[in-house]
């Protein structure tokens, strides 16, 4: 929108960069979701084989969760 209002090369460049950033965020979100599906599938497959795998899957699930951040004042 800034490119439409300001109509300068810099504003156009910034708009393109913002769009590209959102595209990358979407790709990252899809890859995390894909990883979550694969982990669930592996967990179901190996659940009955060995209880030690439970520790591995719990650790993977913990790593997939976003880190807790303190609210900023």
Secondary structure, DSSP 8 states (H G I E B T S, - for coil): -HHHHH-SHHHHHHHHHHHHHHHHHHHHHHHHHHHHHHHHHHHHHHTTT-THHHHHHHHHHHHHS--------
